[in-house]
Amino acid sequence: MDPLRAQQLAAELEVEMMADMYNRMTQACHRKCVPPYYKESELSKGECVCLDRCVAKYLEVHERMGKKLTELSLQDEELLKRMQQGTGTA
Amino acid sequence: MTRASPQLRDFLLVYNRMTEFCFRHCVCNLNYRLLTGREESCLDSCAARLVRANHRLMGAYVGLMPALLQRRAAEHEAAAGPAGLPDSPEPAPGPAEPSPAAPAAGT
């Protein structure tokens, strides 16, 4: 595939995934911070602060999960290589 | 026009789902902006457990699916066999062979 085209596809995919992450984050933080009591339309200060912290935490969790997934998939690859080497020499 | 690899897309979707799932179950204390130690260890365990559970599920699925598909195919053949006999003396035609009943069925 043309490298420019590949770059464009990767960028499109990234945008799509960021949008998906944003939607999930919105849902999760709304569930955690905004109780379903609809007497008032304004958000309280506590709810606003909760939402700020929730977003900060969610983004940190996202980064942490990415690192953990990479680490786990590398471990799996190494294990597979060792198994293949083991069957090759046997 | 080709899209980015479907495996990469699936992987990234799984990544997002895992983030949401582990966030929901591990992050309960919104009094601080940073993750607490307890939350961090919960998240690490959550990620590892999800990945290992997925591997195990895949193994079980790959082990059970062929037998299930074979059984389904055998049931199909058993159902098609007796139904095909009274209609025509010839055996049921395959998809490539023209069937004498096809034009009548098409109209």
N, CA and C atoms of all chains as a GROMACS GRO file, in nm:
protein
  591
    1MET      N    1   0.084  -0.120   0.000
    1MET     CA    2   0.000   0.000   0.000
    1MET      C    3   0.087   0.125   0.000
    2ASP      N    4   0.039   0.228  -0.066
    2ASP     CA    5   0.107   0.356  -0.072
    2ASP      C    6   0.124   0.411   0.069
    3PRO      N    7   0.249   0.451   0.108
    3PRO     CA    8   0.272   0.498   0.247
    3PRO      C    9   0.186   0.618   0.285
    4LEU      N   10   0.162   0.707   0.189
    4LEU     CA   11   0.079   0.824   0.218
    4LEU      C   12  -0.064   0.781   0.249
    5ARG      N   13  -0.112   0.686   0.171
    5ARG     CA   14  -0.248   0.633   0.189
    5ARG      C   15  -0.258   0.562   0.325
    6ALA      N   16  -0.152   0.488   0.359
    6ALA     CA   17  -0.149   0.416   0.487
    6ALA      C   18  -0.153   0.515   0.603
    7GLN      N   19  -0.077   0.625   0.587
    7GLN     CA   20  -0.075   0.728   0.691
    7GLN      C   21  -0.214   0.790   0.707
    8GLN      N   22  -0.278   0.815   0.593
    8GLN     CA   23  -0.411   0.876   0.595
    8GLN      C   24  -0.511   0.784   0.664
    9LEU      N   25  -0.504   0.654   0.632
    9LEU     CA   26  -0.595   0.556   0.694
    9LEU      C   27  -0.571   0.548   0.844
   10ALA      N   28  -0.442   0.551   0.883
   10ALA     CA   29  -0.409   0.544   1.025
   10ALA      C   30  -0.465   0.667   1.098
   11ALA      N   31  -0.453   0.784   1.035
   11ALA     CA   32  -0.505   0.906   1.097
   11ALA      C   33  -0.657   0.900   1.110
   12GLU      N   34  -0.724   0.849   1.006
   12GLU     CA   35  -0.872   0.835   1.011
   12GLU      C   36  -0.913   0.742   1.124
   13LEU      N   37  -0.839   0.630   1.133
   13LEU     CA   38  -0.870   0.532   1.237
   13LEU      C   39  -0.851   0.593   1.376
   14GLU      N   40  -0.744   0.671   1.390
   14GLU     CA   41  -0.716   0.733   1.520
   14GLU      C   42  -0.829   0.829   1.559
   15VAL      N   43  -0.874   0.908   1.463
   15VAL     CA   44  -0.983   1.002   1.489
   15VAL      C   45  -1.109   0.928   1.531
   16GLU      N   46  -1.138   0.820   1.460
   16GLU     CA   47  -1.257   0.740   1.492
   16GLU      C   48  -1.248   0.684   1.633
   17MET      N   49  -1.129   0.633   1.669
   17MET     CA   50  -1.112   0.573   1.801
   17MET      C   51  -1.115   0.678   1.912
   18MET      N   52  -1.062   0.795   1.882
   18MET     CA   53  -1.068   0.904   1.982
   18MET      C   54  -1.213   0.945   2.006
   19ALA      N   55  -1.291   0.950   1.899
   19ALA     CA   56  -1.433   0.984   1.912
   19ALA      C   57  -1.505   0.877   1.994
   20ASP      N   58  -1.472   0.751   1.968
   20ASP     CA   59  -1.533   0.642   2.044
   20ASP      C   60  -1.496   0.651   2.192
   21MET      N   61  -1.368   0.678   2.220
   21MET     CA   62  -1.321   0.694   2.357
   21MET      C   63  -1.392   0.811   2.424
   22TYR      N   64  -1.409   0.918   2.352
   22TYR     CA   65  -1.475   1.036   2.408
   22TYR      C   66  -1.620   1.003   2.448
   23ASN      N   67  -1.688   0.930   2.360
   23ASN     CA   68  -1.828   0.894   2.390
   23ASN      C   69  -1.836   0.806   2.514
   24ARG      N   70  -1.745   0.708   2.522
   24ARG     CA   71  -1.747   0.619   2.639
   24ARG      C   72  -1.716   0.697   2.766
   25MET      N   73  -1.619   0.790   2.757
   25MET     CA   74  -1.580   0.869   2.873
   25MET      C   75  -1.698   0.955   2.919
   26THR      N   76  -1.767   1.014   2.825
   26THR     CA   77  -1.883   1.098   2.858
   26THR      C   78  -1.986   1.017   2.934
   27GLN      N   79  -2.015   0.898   2.882
   27GLN     CA   80  -2.115   0.812   2.946
   27GLN      C   81  -2.071   0.771   3.086
   28ALA      N   82  -1.943   0.730   3.099
   28ALA     CA   83  -1.892   0.682   3.227
   28ALA      C   84  -1.893   0.794   3.331
   29CYS      N   85  -1.846   0.912   3.294
   29CYS     CA   86  -1.839   1.022   3.390
   29CYS      C   87  -1.978   1.075   3.425
   30HIS      N   88  -2.068   1.072   3.331
   30HIS     CA   89  -2.204   1.115   3.361
   30HIS      C   90  -2.266   1.021   3.463
   31ARG      N   91  -2.240   0.892   3.444
   31ARG     CA   92  -2.295   0.792   3.538
   31ARG      C   93  -2.237   0.809   3.676
   32LYS      N   94  -2.107   0.844   3.682
   32LYS     CA   95  -2.042   0.855   3.814
   32LYS      C   96  -2.072   0.987   3.884
   33CYS      N   97  -2.085   1.092   3.809
   33CYS     CA   98  -2.088   1.226   3.872
   33CYS      C   99  -2.225   1.295   3.874
   34VAL      N  100  -2.312   1.256   3.782
   34VAL     CA  101  -2.439   1.330   3.775
   34VAL      C  102  -2.553   1.237   3.815
   35PRO      N  103  -2.603   1.251   3.936
   35PRO     CA  104  -2.711   1.162   3.979
   35PRO      C  105  -2.839   1.192   3.901
   36PRO      N  106  -2.925   1.094   3.882
   36PRO     CA  107  -3.045   1.113   3.799
   36PRO      C  108  -3.158   1.185   3.872
   37TYR      N  109  -3.124   1.301   3.933
   37TYR     CA  110  -3.229   1.381   3.997
   37TYR      C  111  -3.244   1.507   3.915
   38TYR      N  112  -3.355   1.525   3.850
   38TYR     CA  113  -3.369   1.634   3.753
   38TYR      C  114  -3.456   1.749   3.801
   39LYS      N  115  -3.448   1.781   3.930
   39LYS     CA  116  -3.525   1.894   3.983
   39LYS      C  117  -3.467   2.027   3.933
   40GLU      N  118  -3.333   2.032   3.928
   40GLU     CA  119  -3.267   2.156   3.882
   40GLU      C  120  -3.194   2.129   3.752
   41SER      N  121  -3.182   2.233   3.670
   41SER     CA  122  -3.110   2.214   3.543
   41SER      C  123  -2.962   2.244   3.557
   42GLU      N  124  -2.923   2.324   3.658
   42GLU     CA  125  -2.782   2.362   3.674
   42GLU      C  126  -2.706   2.251   3.744
   43LEU      N  127  -2.579   2.237   3.707
   43LEU     CA  128  -2.492   2.142   3.776
   43LEU      C  129  -2.440   2.208   3.903
   44SER      N  130  -2.431   2.128   4.010
   44SER     CA  131  -2.375   2.183   4.134
   44SER      C  132  -2.224   2.191   4.121
   45LYS      N  133  -2.162   2.263   4.216
   45LYS     CA  134  -2.016   2.277   4.211
   45LYS      C  135  -1.949   2.140   4.227
   46GLY      N  136  -2.005   2.062   4.318
   46GLY     CA  137  -1.951   1.927   4.341
   46GLY      C  138  -1.954   1.842   4.215
   47GLU      N  139  -2.064   1.851   4.142
   47GLU     CA  140  -2.077   1.775   4.017
   47GLU      C  141  -1.976   1.823   3.914
   48CYS      N  142  -1.957   1.953   3.905
   48CYS     CA  143  -1.859   2.009   3.810
   48CYS      C  144  -1.718   1.962   3.842
   49VAL      N  145  -1.682   1.971   3.969
   49VAL     CA  146  -1.547   1.927   4.010
   49VAL      C  147  -1.530   1.779   3.984
   50CYS      N  148  -1.636   1.703   4.014
   50CYS     CA  149  -1.632   1.558   3.990
   50CYS      C  150  -1.607   1.529   3.844
   51LEU      N  151  -1.675   1.600   3.756
   51LEU     CA  152  -1.658   1.577   3.612
   51LEU      C  153  -1.515   1.609   3.568
   52ASP      N  154  -1.459   1.719   3.620
   52ASP     CA  155  -1.320   1.754   3.584
   52ASP      C  156  -1.226   1.641   3.624
   53ARG      N  157  -1.241   1.597   3.748
   53ARG     CA  158  -1.151   1.491   3.798
   53ARG      C  159  -1.173   1.362   3.722
   54CYS      N  160  -1.300   1.335   3.690
   54CYS     CA  161  -1.334   1.211   3.619
   54CYS      C  162  -1.263   1.207   3.483
   55VAL      N  163  -1.267   1.319   3.412
   55VAL     CA  164  -1.202   1.323   3.280
   55VAL      C  165  -1.052   1.301   3.295
   56ALA      N  166  -0.992   1.368   3.395
   56ALA     CA  167  -0.847   1.353   3.417
   56ALA      C  168  -0.814   1.207   3.446
   57LYS      N  169  -0.892   1.145   3.530
   57LYS     CA  170  -0.868   1.004   3.566
   57LYS      C  171  -0.890   0.912   3.448
   58TYR      N  172  -0.996   0.938   3.372
   58TYR     CA  173  -1.026   0.850   3.259
   58TYR      C  174  -0.912   0.851   3.158
   59LEU      N  175  -0.859   0.970   3.131
   59LEU     CA  176  -0.748   0.979   3.034
   59LEU      C  177  -0.624   0.908   3.087
   60GLU      N  178  -0.604   0.918   3.219
   60GLU     CA  179  -0.489   0.848   3.276
   60GLU      C  180  -0.509   0.696   3.269
   61VAL      N  181  -0.631   0.653   3.295
   61VAL     CA  182  -0.662   0.510   3.286
   61VAL      C  183  -0.639   0.461   3.143
   62HIS      N  184  -0.682   0.542   3.046
   62HIS     CA  185  -0.667   0.506   2.905
   62HIS      C  186  -0.520   0.484   2.870
   63GLU      N  187  -0.435   0.576   2.921
   63GLU     CA  188  -0.291   0.566   2.893
   63GLU      C  189  -0.233   0.442   2.962
   64ARG      N  190  -0.274   0.421   3.085
   64ARG     CA  191  -0.223   0.308   3.162
   64ARG      C  192  -0.261   0.175   3.098
   65MET      N  193  -0.386   0.165   3.054
   65MET     CA  194  -0.433   0.042   2.989
   65MET      C  195  -0.357   0.016   2.860
   66GLY      N  196  -0.326   0.124   2.786
   66GLY     CA  197  -0.249   0.108   2.662
   66GLY      C  198  -0.112   0.049   2.690
   67LYS      N  199  -0.046   0.102   2.794
   67LYS     CA  200   0.088   0.051   2.830
   67LYS      C  201   0.078  -0.093   2.875
   68LYS      N  202  -0.024  -0.124   2.955
   68LYS     CA  203  -0.040  -0.260   3.008
   68LYS      C  204  -0.067  -0.360   2.895
   69LEU      N  205  -0.152  -0.321   2.802
   69LEU     CA  206  -0.185  -0.408   2.689
   69LEU      C  207  -0.060  -0.436   2.605
   70THR      N  208   0.019  -0.332   2.581
   70THR     CA  209   0.143  -0.348   2.503
   70THR      C  210   0.235  -0.444   2.576
   71GLU      N  211   0.248  -0.424   2.708
   71GLU     CA  212   0.336  -0.510   2.789
   71GLU      C  213   0.289  -0.655   2.782
   72LEU      N  214   0.158  -0.677   2.796
   72LEU     CA  215   0.103  -0.813   2.795
   72LEU      C  216   0.118  -0.877   2.657
   73SER      N  217   0.096  -0.801   2.551
   73SER     CA  218   0.107  -0.861   2.417
   73SER      C  219   0.253  -0.892   2.385
   74LEU      N  220   0.348  -0.810   2.438
   74LEU     CA  221   0.490  -0.840   2.418
   74LEU      C  222   0.527  -0.969   2.490
   75GLN      N  223   0.473  -0.984   2.613
   75GLN     CA  224   0.498  -1.106   2.690
   75GLN      C  225   0.448  -1.229   2.615
   76ASP      N  226   0.328  -1.216   2.556
   76ASP     CA  227   0.269  -1.326   2.480
   76ASP      C  228   0.355  -1.362   2.360
   77GLU      N  229   0.405  -1.258   2.292
   77GLU     CA  230   0.490  -1.282   2.174
   77GLU      C  231   0.617  -1.355   2.213
   78GLU      N  232   0.676  -1.311   2.325
   78GLU     CA  233   0.801  -1.376   2.370
   78GLU      C  234   0.774  -1.522   2.405
   79LEU      N  235   0.661  -1.546   2.470
   79LEU     CA  236   0.626  -1.682   2.509
   79LEU      C  237   0.609  -1.769   2.386
   80LEU      N  238   0.540  -1.714   2.283
   80LEU     CA  239   0.519  -1.787   2.158
   80LEU      C  240   0.652  -1.819   2.092
   81LYS      N  241   0.743  -1.721   2.091
   81LYS     CA  242   0.875  -1.741   2.028
   81LYS      C  243   0.949  -1.853   2.100
   82ARG      N  244   0.943  -1.848   2.233
   82ARG     CA  245   1.015  -1.951   2.311
   82ARG      C  246   0.957  -2.089   2.282
   83MET      N  247   0.823  -2.095   2.272
   83MET     CA  248   0.759  -2.224   2.244
   83MET      C  249   0.800  -2.274   2.108
   84GLN      N  250   0.804  -2.183   2.008
   84GLN     CA  251   0.841  -2.223   1.872
   84GLN      C  252   0.985  -2.269   1.869
   85GLN      N  253   1.072  -2.198   1.942
   85GLN     CA  254   1.214  -2.238   1.945
   85GLN      C  255   1.228  -2.374   2.011
   86GLY      N  256   1.149  -2.393   2.115
   86GLY     CA  257   1.153  -2.520   2.187
   86GLY      C  258   1.111  -2.635   2.098
   87THR      N  259   1.004  -2.619   2.019
   87THR     CA  260   0.957  -2.725   1.929
   87THR      C  261   1.055  -2.742   1.813
   88GLY      N  262   1.123  -2.633   1.775
   88GLY     CA  263   1.218  -2.642   1.663
   88GLY      C  264   1.339  -2.724   1.698
   89THR      N  265   1.392  -2.704   1.820
   89THR     CA  266   1.514  -2.774   1.859
   89THR      C  267   1.484  -2.918   1.898
   90ALA      N  268   1.361  -2.943   1.948
   90ALA     CA  269   1.327  -3.080   1.994
   90ALA      C  270   1.315  -3.181   1.880
   91MET      N  271  -1.083   0.130  -0.276
   91MET     CA  272  -1.026   0.201  -0.159
   91MET      C  273  -1.024   0.102  -0.042
   92THR      N  274  -0.909   0.079   0.013
   92THR     CA  275  -0.901  -0.015   0.126
   92THR      C  276  -0.908   0.062   0.256
   93ARG      N  277  -0.960  -0.006   0.362
   93ARG     CA  278  -0.962   0.055   0.495
   93ARG      C  279  -0.841   0.005   0.568
   94ALA      N  280  -0.816   0.066   0.685
   94ALA     CA  281  -0.709   0.016   0.771
   94ALA      C  282  -0.744  -0.126   0.811
   95SER      N  283  -0.639  -0.205   0.849
   95SER     CA  284  -0.661  -0.347   0.874
   95SER      C  285  -0.772  -0.368   0.976
   96PRO      N  286  -0.864  -0.463   0.950
   96PRO     CA  287  -0.975  -0.487   1.044
   96PRO      C  288  -0.926  -0.535   1.180
   97GLN      N  289  -0.809  -0.608   1.180
   97GLN     CA  290  -0.758  -0.655   1.309
   97GLN      C  291  -0.717  -0.537   1.396
   98LEU      N  292  -0.652  -0.438   1.336
   98LEU     CA  293  -0.610  -0.320   1.412
   98LEU      C  294  -0.731  -0.248   1.466
   99ARG      N  295  -0.834  -0.236   1.382
   99ARG     CA  296  -0.956  -0.168   1.423
   99ARG      C  297  -1.021  -0.241   1.541
  100ASP      N  298  -1.030  -0.374   1.530
  100ASP     CA  299  -1.088  -0.454   1.640
  100ASP      C  300  -1.006  -0.438   1.767
  101PHE      N  301  -0.873  -0.441   1.751
  101PHE     CA  302  -0.786  -0.429   1.868
  101PHE      C  303  -0.809  -0.296   1.937
  102LEU      N  304  -0.818  -0.189   1.860
  102LEU     CA  305  -0.838  -0.056   1.919
  102LEU      C  306  -0.974  -0.044   1.986
  103LEU      N  307  -1.076  -0.110   1.927
  103LEU     CA  308  -1.209  -0.108   1.990
  103LEU      C  309  -1.206  -0.183   2.122
  104VAL      N  310  -1.136  -0.297   2.123
  104VAL     CA  311  -1.123  -0.374   2.248
  104VAL      C  312  -1.052  -0.290   2.353
  105TYR      N  313  -0.950  -0.219   2.312
  105TYR     CA  314  -0.876  -0.131   2.401
  105TYR      C  315  -0.969  -0.029   2.465
  106ASN      N  316  -1.053   0.035   2.384
  106ASN     CA  317  -1.147   0.134   2.437
  106ASN      C  318  -1.247   0.071   2.533
  107ARG      N  319  -1.295  -0.048   2.496
  107ARG     CA  320  -1.394  -0.116   2.581
  107ARG      C  321  -1.332  -0.153   2.714
  108MET      N  322  -1.206  -0.202   2.710
  108MET     CA  323  -1.137  -0.239   2.833
  108MET      C  324  -1.119  -0.118   2.923
  109THR      N  325  -1.082  -0.006   2.862
  109THR     CA  326  -1.063   0.117   2.941
  109THR      C  327  -1.192   0.151   3.013
  110GLU      N  328  -1.303   0.149   2.940
  110GLU     CA  329  -1.432   0.184   3.000
  110GLU      C  330  -1.469   0.087   3.111
  111PHE      N  331  -1.452  -0.041   3.083
  111PHE     CA  332  -1.490  -0.144   3.179
  111PHE      C  333  -1.410  -0.132   3.309
  112CYS      N  334  -1.278  -0.124   3.295
  112CYS     CA  335  -1.193  -0.118   3.415
  112CYS      C  336  -1.209   0.014   3.488
  113PHE      N  337  -1.231   0.121   3.415
  113PHE     CA  338  -1.257   0.250   3.480
  113PHE      C  339  -1.382   0.240   3.566
  114ARG      N  340  -1.487   0.183   3.509
  114ARG     CA  341  -1.614   0.175   3.581
  114ARG      C  342  -1.601   0.095   3.709
  115HIS      N  343  -1.522  -0.015   3.702
  115HIS     CA  344  -1.515  -0.101   3.820
  115HIS      C  345  -1.408  -0.062   3.921
  116CYS      N  346  -1.303   0.004   3.876
  116CYS     CA  347  -1.190   0.032   3.967
  116CYS      C  348  -1.187   0.174   4.022
  117VAL      N  349  -1.237   0.268   3.944
  117VAL     CA  350  -1.224   0.408   3.987
  117VAL      C  351  -1.353   0.450   4.053
  118CYS      N  352  -1.350   0.455   4.187
  118CYS     CA  353  -1.471   0.492   4.260
  118CYS      C  354  -1.452   0.620   4.339
  119ASN      N  355  -1.327   0.658   4.362
  119ASN     CA  356  -1.299   0.772   4.449
  119ASN      C  357  -1.266   0.894   4.364
  120LEU      N  358  -1.364   0.983   4.353
  120LEU     CA  359  -1.341   1.104   4.272
  120LEU      C  360  -1.313   1.226   4.357
  121ASN      N  361  -1.250   1.203   4.473
  121ASN     CA  362  -1.207   1.314   4.556
  121ASN      C  363  -1.070   1.366   4.516
  122TYR      N  364  -1.000   1.291   4.432
  122TYR     CA  365  -0.867   1.332   4.389
  122TYR      C  366  -0.858   1.330   4.238
  123ARG      N  367  -0.764   1.409   4.188
  123ARG     CA  368  -0.744   1.417   4.043
  123ARG      C  369  -0.656   1.302   3.993
  124LEU      N  370  -0.564   1.256   4.082
  124LEU     CA  371  -0.474   1.149   4.042
  124LEU      C  372  -0.528   1.014   4.088
  125LEU      N  373  -0.481   0.908   4.023
  125LEU     CA  374  -0.524   0.774   4.062
  125LEU      C  375  -0.459   0.736   4.194
  126THR      N  376  -0.536   0.672   4.282
  126THR     CA  377  -0.478   0.626   4.409
  126THR      C  378  -0.404   0.493   4.383
  127GLY      N  379  -0.323   0.453   4.482
  127GLY     CA  380  -0.248   0.328   4.469
  127GLY      C  381  -0.340   0.209   4.451
  128ARG      N  382  -0.450   0.209   4.526
  128ARG     CA  383  -0.546   0.099   4.519
  128ARG      C  384  -0.606   0.092   4.379
  129GLU      N  385  -0.641   0.208   4.324
  129GLU     CA  386  -0.701   0.213   4.190
  129GLU      C  387  -0.601   0.163   4.087
  130GLU      N  388  -0.474   0.202   4.103
  130GLU     CA  389  -0.372   0.160   4.006
  130GLU      C  390  -0.357   0.009   4.005
  131SER      N  391  -0.349  -0.051   4.125
  131SER     CA  392  -0.331  -0.197   4.127
  131SER      C  393  -0.458  -0.266   4.076
  132CYS      N  394  -0.574  -0.210   4.106
  132CYS     CA  395  -0.700  -0.266   4.055
  132CYS      C  396  -0.700  -0.263   3.903
  133LEU      N  397  -0.656  -0.152   3.845
  133LEU     CA  398  -0.654  -0.139   3.699
  133LEU      C  399  -0.558  -0.238   3.635
  134ASP      N  400  -0.440  -0.255   3.695
  134ASP     CA  401  -0.343  -0.350   3.641
  134ASP      C  402  -0.401  -0.491   3.643
  135SER      N  403  -0.461  -0.527   3.757
  135SER     CA  404  -0.522  -0.662   3.767
  135SER      C  405  -0.635  -0.677   3.668
  136CYS      N  406  -0.717  -0.573   3.656
  136CYS     CA  407  -0.832  -0.578   3.565
  136CYS      C  408  -0.785  -0.604   3.422
  137ALA      N  409  -0.682  -0.530   3.379
  137ALA     CA  410  -0.632  -0.547   3.242
  137ALA      C  411  -0.580  -0.688   3.221
  138ALA      N  412  -0.498  -0.736   3.315
  138ALA     CA  413  -0.440  -0.869   3.299
  138ALA      C  414  -0.548  -0.976   3.298
  139ARG      N  415  -0.646  -0.962   3.386
  139ARG     CA  416  -0.755  -1.060   3.393
  139ARG      C  417  -0.837  -1.064   3.265
  140LEU      N  418  -0.866  -0.946   3.212
  140LEU     CA  419  -0.946  -0.940   3.089
  140LEU      C  420  -0.872  -1.008   2.976
  141VAL      N  421  -0.743  -0.981   2.964
  141VAL     CA  422  -0.665  -1.040   2.855
  141VAL      C  423  -0.660  -1.192   2.870
  142ARG      N  424  -0.633  -1.239   2.992
  142ARG     CA  425  -0.625  -1.384   3.014
  142ARG      C  426  -0.761  -1.451   2.995
  143ALA      N  427  -0.867  -1.385   3.041
  143ALA     CA  428  -1.002  -1.441   3.022
  143ALA      C  429  -1.033  -1.452   2.873
  144ASN      N  430  -0.993  -1.349   2.797
  144ASN     CA  431  -1.016  -1.350   2.652
  144ASN      C  432  -0.941  -1.464   2.585
  145HIS      N  433  -0.818  -1.488   2.627
  145HIS     CA  434  -0.740  -1.598   2.570
  145HIS      C  435  -0.806  -1.731   2.597
  146ARG      N  436  -0.852  -1.747   2.720
  146ARG     CA  437  -0.915  -1.873   2.759
  146ARG      C  438  -1.045  -1.895   2.682
  147LEU      N  439  -1.122  -1.787   2.669
  147LEU     CA  440  -1.248  -1.793   2.593
  147LEU      C  441  -1.222  -1.835   2.450
  148MET      N  442  -1.119  -1.773   2.392
  148MET     CA  443  -1.084  -1.803   2.253
  148MET      C  444  -1.049  -1.949   2.238
  149GLY      N  445  -0.970  -2.000   2.333
  149GLY     CA  446  -0.931  -2.141   2.330
  149GLY      C  447  -1.051  -2.232   2.338
  150ALA      N  448  -1.143  -2.199   2.428
  150ALA     CA  449  -1.263  -2.281   2.445
  150ALA      C  450  -1.349  -2.276   2.318
  151TYR      N  451  -1.363  -2.157   2.262
  151TYR     CA  452  -1.445  -2.136   2.141
  151TYR      C  453  -1.388  -2.216   2.024
  152VAL      N  454  -1.256  -2.205   2.006
  152VAL     CA  455  -1.190  -2.275   1.896
  152VAL      C  456  -1.203  -2.426   1.914
  153GLY      N  457  -1.205  -2.470   2.039
  153GLY     CA  458  -1.221  -2.612   2.066
  153GLY      C  459  -1.361  -2.663   2.040
  154LEU      N  460  -1.462  -2.582   2.069
  154LEU     CA  461  -1.601  -2.629   2.060
  154LEU      C  462  -1.668  -2.603   1.926
  155MET      N  463  -1.629  -2.496   1.859
  155MET     CA  464  -1.698  -2.454   1.735
  155MET      C  465  -1.697  -2.558   1.623
  156PRO      N  466  -1.583  -2.622   1.590
  156PRO     CA  467  -1.584  -2.719   1.479
  156PRO      C  468  -1.686  -2.831   1.498
  157ALA      N  469  -1.694  -2.884   1.621
  157ALA     CA  470  -1.789  -2.992   1.647
  157ALA      C  471  -1.932  -2.943   1.627
  158LEU      N  472  -1.958  -2.821   1.673
  158LEU     CA  473  -2.092  -2.762   1.660
  158LEU      C  474  -2.129  -2.743   1.514
  159LEU      N  475  -2.035  -2.692   1.436
  159LEU     CA  476  -2.059  -2.668   1.293
  159LEU      C  477  -2.083  -2.800   1.220
  160GLN      N  478  -2.005  -2.902   1.258
  160GLN     CA  479  -2.022  -3.034   1.196
  160GLN      C  480  -2.161  -3.089   1.226
  161ARG      N  481  -2.204  -3.074   1.350
  161ARG     CA  482  -2.336  -3.124   1.390
  161ARG      C  483  -2.445  -3.052   1.313
  162ARG      N  484  -2.429  -2.920   1.299
  162ARG     CA  485  -2.527  -2.840   1.226
  162ARG      C  486  -2.535  -2.883   1.080
  163ALA      N  487  -2.418  -2.905   1.020
  163ALA     CA  488  -2.412  -2.947   0.879
  163ALA      C  489  -2.480  -3.083   0.862
  164ALA      N  490  -2.455  -3.174   0.958
  164ALA     CA  491  -2.516  -3.307   0.951
  164ALA      C  492  -2.668  -3.296   0.963
  165GLU      N  493  -2.715  -3.206   1.051
  165GLU     CA  494  -2.860  -3.188   1.068
  165GLU      C  495  -2.922  -3.133   0.941
  166HIS      N  496  -2.852  -3.039   0.877
  166HIS     CA  497  -2.900  -2.982   0.750
  166HIS      C  498  -2.915  -3.090   0.645
  167GLU      N  499  -2.809  -3.174   0.636
  167GLU     CA  500  -2.810  -3.280   0.534
  167GLU      C  501  -2.922  -3.378   0.560
  168ALA      N  502  -2.941  -3.411   0.689
  168ALA     CA  503  -3.048  -3.506   0.724
  168ALA      C  504  -3.184  -3.447   0.689
  169ALA      N  505  -3.203  -3.318   0.711
  169ALA     CA  506  -3.332  -3.251   0.682
  169ALA      C  507  -3.351  -3.240   0.532
  170ALA      N  508  -3.246  -3.210   0.456
  170ALA     CA  509  -3.257  -3.190   0.310
  170ALA      C  510  -3.274  -3.324   0.240
  171GLY      N  511  -3.213  -3.430   0.288
  171GLY     CA  512  -3.214  -3.560   0.221
  171GLY      C  513  -3.353  -3.615   0.197
  172PRO      N  514  -3.435  -3.646   0.301
  172PRO     CA  515  -3.568  -3.701   0.279
  172PRO      C  516  -3.659  -3.604   0.206
  173ALA      N  517  -3.647  -3.473   0.223
  173ALA     CA  518  -3.731  -3.372   0.155
  173ALA      C  519  -3.701  -3.372   0.006
  174GLY      N  520  -3.577  -3.400  -0.036
  174GLY     CA  521  -3.541  -3.393  -0.178
  174GLY      C  522  -3.595  -3.511  -0.257
  175LEU      N  523  -3.610  -3.628  -0.196
  175LEU     CA  524  -3.643  -3.750  -0.269
  175LEU      C  525  -3.778  -3.750  -0.343
  176PRO      N  526  -3.893  -3.711  -0.280
  176PRO     CA  527  -4.022  -3.721  -0.352
  176PRO      C  528  -4.032  -3.625  -0.470
  177ASP      N  529  -3.965  -3.509  -0.469
  177ASP     CA  530  -3.979  -3.408  -0.575
  177ASP      C  531  -3.919  -3.455  -0.706
  178SER      N  532  -3.803  -3.515  -0.706
  178SER     CA  533  -3.739  -3.554  -0.832
  178SER      C  534  -3.662  -3.682  -0.811
  179PRO      N  535  -3.652  -3.763  -0.917
  179PRO     CA  536  -3.577  -3.888  -0.903
  179PRO      C  537  -3.428  -3.863  -0.889
  180GLU      N  538  -3.380  -3.745  -0.944
  180GLU     CA  539  -3.238  -3.713  -0.936
  180GLU      C  540  -3.205  -3.662  -0.797
  181PRO      N  541  -3.079  -3.676  -0.758
  181PRO     CA  542  -3.041  -3.619  -0.628
  181PRO      C  543  -3.046  -3.466  -0.633
  182ALA      N  544  -3.058  -3.403  -0.516
  182ALA     CA  545  -3.071  -3.257  -0.508
  182ALA      C  546  -2.954  -3.191  -0.578
  183PRO      N  547  -2.977  -3.094  -0.668
  183PRO     CA  548  -2.866  -3.033  -0.744
  183PRO      C  549  -2.786  -2.939  -0.654
  184GLY      N  550  -2.656  -2.926  -0.688
  184GLY     CA  551  -2.571  -2.831  -0.617
  184GLY      C  552  -2.596  -2.691  -0.670
  185PRO      N  553  -2.532  -2.593  -0.616
  185PRO     CA  554  -2.555  -2.454  -0.658
  185PRO      C  555  -2.514  -2.427  -0.802
  186ALA      N  556  -2.413  -2.503  -0.855
  186ALA     CA  557  -2.366  -2.477  -0.990
  186ALA      C  558  -2.454  -2.541  -1.096
  187GLU      N  559  -2.527  -2.647  -1.057
  187GLU     CA  560  -2.607  -2.719  -1.155
  187GLU      C  561  -2.742  -2.654  -1.173
  188PRO      N  562  -2.789  -2.643  -1.298
  188PRO     CA  563  -2.923  -2.586  -1.319
  188PRO      C  564  -3.030  -2.684  -1.276
  189SER      N  565  -3.128  -2.636  -1.205
  189SER     CA  566  -3.233  -2.724  -1.154
  189SER      C  567  -3.357  -2.705  -1.238
  190PRO      N  568  -3.427  -2.814  -1.275
  190PRO     CA  569  -3.551  -2.802  -1.354
  190PRO      C  570  -3.659  -2.729  -1.275
  191ALA      N  571  -3.655  -2.734  -1.142
  191ALA     CA  572  -3.757  -2.669  -1.058
  191ALA      C  573  -3.730  -2.521  -1.042
  192ALA      N  574  -3.607  -2.476  -1.073
  192ALA     CA  575  -3.567  -2.337  -1.043
  192ALA      C  576  -3.653  -2.234  -1.116
  193PRO      N  577  -3.679  -2.244  -1.248
  193PRO     CA  578  -3.760  -2.141  -1.315
  193PRO      C  579  -3.899  -2.132  -1.256
  194ALA      N  580  -3.958  -2.247  -1.220
  194ALA     CA  581  -4.093  -2.247  -1.160
  194ALA      C  582  -4.089  -2.178  -1.026
  195ALA      N  583  -3.979  -2.202  -0.948
  195ALA     CA  584  -3.966  -2.142  -0.814
  195ALA      C  585  -3.943  -1.994  -0.826
  196GLY      N  586  -3.873  -1.953  -0.937
  196GLY     CA  587  -3.836  -1.812  -0.952
  196GLY      C  588  -3.957  -1.725  -0.982
  197THR      N  589  -4.055  -1.773  -1.055
  197THR     CA  590  -4.175  -1.693  -1.094
  197THR      C  591  -4.278  -1.680  -0.983
   0.00000   0.00000   0.00000
